[in-house]
Amino acid sequence: MEFTLNGDKGGYSKTESFDDTITEELSQNYLNILKLIGEDPSREGLEKTPLRVAKAIQFLTQGYNMDPVEIIKSAMFREDYRQMVVVKDIEMYSMCEHHMLPFFGKAHVAYIPRHHITGLSKIARVVEAYARRLQVQERLTTQIKDCIQDTLNPLGVAVVIEAQHMCMQMRGVQKQHSVTTTSDFTGAFLSNLATREEFMRIIGTNLH
């Protein structure tokens, strides 16, 4: 799915693209789910819900069709810069693989280049590519770190994710204000305490 700005009308035009076969199969499954929970899928408010949800779940899991390594390589440049590069407060939305409920928050990513840098937007796109899958926060954190480390081969990578989990807030323990923080480091961020502390100061987060 892609959104294209339409300057002539001052708004936007929306172009949707979904696999017809997958959409139809998903729609049928969601129709059955509505029946199983005791709803009437033929009533006005639910008549098009199976189709809407079928499209929504494809959008929410579009990361399976993204290659994070190629995202980085698409804007990879040789540069002798050796200081910390930090992209913080990256909005992140994902789906817990245990209950298929959302978890959302912010990702903070840093790396220290060795010989190559990548476009700043590519870091956010890597987060998006892994987040838009069925996930657990711990694995998501490590996947982002590994992708950047393996592709750019920097002197170090740091990733911190702070997220709220609807599986904790809507069901189960129902603790509405809990925040889960995960982190993973390589290279200089792992071996040099001062470097890691500088990163934590920049993103304004304390690890508990």
C-alpha positions as CSV (number, residue, x, y, z in Angstrom):
1,M,0.0,0.0,0.0
2,E,1.3,3.5,-0.8
3,F,0.0,7.0,-0.3
4,T,0.6,9.7,-2.9
5,L,0.2,13.4,-2.1
6,N,-2.1,15.2,-4.5
7,G,-1.0,18.9,-4.5
8,D,-3.8,20.0,-6.8
9,K,-6.6,19.2,-4.4
10,G,-4.6,20.0,-1.3
11,G,-5.2,16.5,0.0
12,Y,-4.0,13.0,-0.9
13,S,-5.0,10.1,-3.1
14,K,-4.6,6.6,-1.8
15,T,-3.5,3.7,-3.8
16,E,-4.0,0.3,-2.2
17,S,-2.4,-2.9,-3.5
18,F,-3.1,-6.3,-2.0
19,D,-2.9,-9.9,-3.1
20,D,-6.4,-10.8,-4.1
21,T,-6.2,-14.5,-3.3
22,I,-4.7,-13.8,0.2
23,T,-7.3,-11.1,0.8
24,E,-10.2,-13.4,-0.1
25,E,-8.9,-16.2,2.1
26,L,-8.3,-13.9,5.1
27,S,-11.7,-12.3,4.6
28,Q,-13.4,-15.7,4.8
29,N,-11.4,-16.6,7.9
30,Y,-12.4,-13.4,9.7
31,L,-16.0,-13.9,8.6
32,N,-15.9,-17.3,10.4
33,I,-14.3,-15.6,13.5
34,L,-17.1,-13.2,13.7
35,K,-19.6,-16.0,13.6
36,L,-17.7,-18.0,16.3
37,I,-17.7,-15.1,18.8
38,G,-21.5,-14.8,18.4
39,E,-21.7,-11.9,16.0
40,D,-23.9,-11.5,12.9
41,P,-21.4,-10.6,10.1
42,S,-24.4,-9.7,7.8
43,R,-25.4,-6.7,9.9
44,E,-24.7,-3.3,8.5
45,G,-21.8,-2.4,10.7
46,L,-19.9,-5.7,10.1
47,E,-20.8,-6.3,6.5
48,K,-17.4,-5.2,5.2
49,T,-15.4,-5.8,8.3
50,P,-13.8,-9.1,7.2
51,L,-12.5,-7.4,4.1
52,R,-11.2,-4.4,6.1
53,V,-9.4,-6.6,8.6
54,A,-8.0,-8.8,5.8
55,K,-6.4,-5.7,4.3
56,A,-5.3,-4.3,7.7
57,I,-3.5,-7.5,8.8
58,Q,-1.6,-7.5,5.5
59,F,-0.5,-3.9,6.2
60,L,0.4,-4.6,9.8
61,T,2.6,-7.5,8.7
62,Q,4.1,-6.1,5.5
63,G,7.6,-6.5,7.0
64,Y,7.7,-10.0,5.7
65,N,7.9,-8.5,2.2
66,M,10.8,-6.2,3.1
67,D,14.5,-6.9,3.0
68,P,16.2,-4.9,5.8
69,V,19.7,-5.6,4.4
70,E,18.7,-4.3,1.0
71,I,17.2,-1.2,2.6
72,I,20.6,-0.3,4.1
73,K,22.5,-1.2,1.0
74,S,20.2,1.1,-1.1
75,A,21.8,4.1,0.5
76,M,25.3,3.0,1.7
77,F,28.2,5.4,1.3
78,R,31.9,5.3,2.1
79,E,32.7,7.8,4.7
80,D,35.6,8.2,7.2
81,Y,33.3,9.6,10.0
82,R,34.1,7.8,13.2
83,Q,31.7,9.4,15.7
84,M,28.4,8.2,17.0
85,V,25.4,8.4,14.7
86,V,22.1,8.3,16.7
87,V,18.6,8.1,15.4
88,K,16.3,8.3,18.4
89,D,12.5,8.3,19.1
90,I,11.7,6.1,16.0
91,E,8.0,5.4,16.3
92,M,7.5,1.6,16.3
93,Y,4.4,-0.5,16.0
94,S,4.4,-4.3,16.1
95,M,2.2,-7.3,16.8
96,C,2.9,-9.7,19.7
97,E,3.2,-13.2,18.3
98,H,1.7,-14.8,21.4
99,H,-1.6,-13.0,21.3
100,M,-1.5,-11.0,18.1
101,L,-2.2,-7.8,20.0
102,P,-0.2,-4.6,19.3
103,F,2.8,-3.4,21.2
104,F,4.1,0.0,20.4
105,G,6.7,2.6,21.5
106,K,10.0,4.0,20.4
107,A,13.2,2.6,19.1
108,H,16.6,4.3,19.6
109,V,19.4,3.2,17.3
110,A,23.1,4.2,17.2
111,Y,26.2,3.1,15.4
112,I,29.8,4.2,15.1
113,P,30.9,3.9,11.4
114,R,34.1,2.1,10.5
115,H,34.1,2.8,6.7
116,H,30.5,3.2,5.7
117,I,27.4,5.1,6.7
118,T,23.8,4.7,5.5
119,G,21.0,7.2,4.9
120,L,19.3,8.2,8.2
121,S,15.9,7.3,7.0
122,K,17.2,3.7,6.3
123,I,17.7,3.1,10.0
124,A,14.0,3.9,10.6
125,R,13.0,1.7,7.7
126,V,15.0,-1.2,9.1
127,V,13.1,-0.8,12.4
128,E,9.8,-0.8,10.4
129,A,10.8,-3.8,8.4
130,Y,11.3,-6.0,11.5
131,A,8.5,-4.4,13.5
132,R,5.8,-5.1,10.9
133,R,5.9,-8.8,11.6
134,L,4.7,-11.0,14.4
135,Q,7.3,-10.3,17.0
136,V,8.6,-10.4,20.6
137,Q,10.4,-7.2,21.7
138,E,13.5,-9.1,22.6
139,R,14.0,-10.6,19.2
140,L,13.1,-7.3,17.5
141,T,15.8,-5.5,19.3
142,T,18.4,-8.1,18.4
143,Q,17.4,-8.3,14.7
144,I,17.8,-4.6,14.2
145,K,21.2,-4.7,15.9
146,D,22.4,-7.7,13.9
147,C,21.2,-6.2,10.5
148,I,23.1,-3.0,11.0
149,Q,26.2,-4.7,12.4
150,D,26.3,-7.3,9.6
151,T,25.6,-4.9,6.8
152,L,27.6,-1.8,7.7
153,N,30.3,-3.5,9.8
154,P,30.6,-0.5,12.1
155,L,32.7,-0.2,15.2
156,G,29.6,-0.8,17.3
157,V,25.8,-0.8,17.3
158,A,23.3,0.1,20.1
159,V,19.6,-0.5,20.1
160,V,17.1,0.3,22.8
161,I,13.4,-0.2,22.5
162,E,10.8,1.1,25.0
163,A,7.3,-0.3,24.4
164,Q,3.8,-0.8,25.9
165,H,2.2,-4.1,25.3
166,M,-1.5,-4.4,24.9
167,C,-1.4,-8.1,25.9
168,M,-0.4,-6.7,29.4
169,Q,-2.7,-3.7,29.3
170,M,-5.9,-5.1,27.8
171,R,-5.8,-8.7,29.1
172,G,-3.8,-10.8,31.5
173,V,-2.3,-8.8,34.3
174,Q,-3.9,-5.6,33.0
175,K,-1.2,-3.1,34.1
176,Q,-1.9,-0.1,32.0
177,H,1.2,2.0,32.7
178,S,3.9,-0.6,32.4
179,V,6.7,0.0,29.9
180,T,9.1,-2.7,28.7
181,T,12.7,-1.7,27.9
182,T,15.1,-4.0,25.9
183,S,18.6,-3.3,24.7
184,D,21.4,-4.9,22.8
185,F,24.9,-3.7,22.0
186,T,27.9,-4.7,19.9
187,G,31.5,-3.5,19.6
188,A,32.4,-0.2,21.3
189,F,29.0,0.1,23.0
190,L,29.5,-3.3,24.6
191,S,33.2,-2.9,25.6
192,N,33.4,0.8,26.4
193,L,31.2,1.9,29.3
194,A,31.7,5.6,28.6
195,T,30.5,5.1,25.0
196,R,27.4,3.3,26.1
197,E,26.7,5.9,28.8
198,E,27.0,8.7,26.2
199,F,24.4,6.9,24.1
200,M,22.0,6.5,27.0
201,R,22.4,10.2,27.9
202,I,21.6,11.2,24.3
203,I,18.4,9.2,24.2
204,G,17.5,10.2,27.7
205,T,16.8,6.7,28.9
206,N,17.9,4.7,31.9
207,L,18.1,1.0,31.7
208,H,16.4,-0.7,34.7
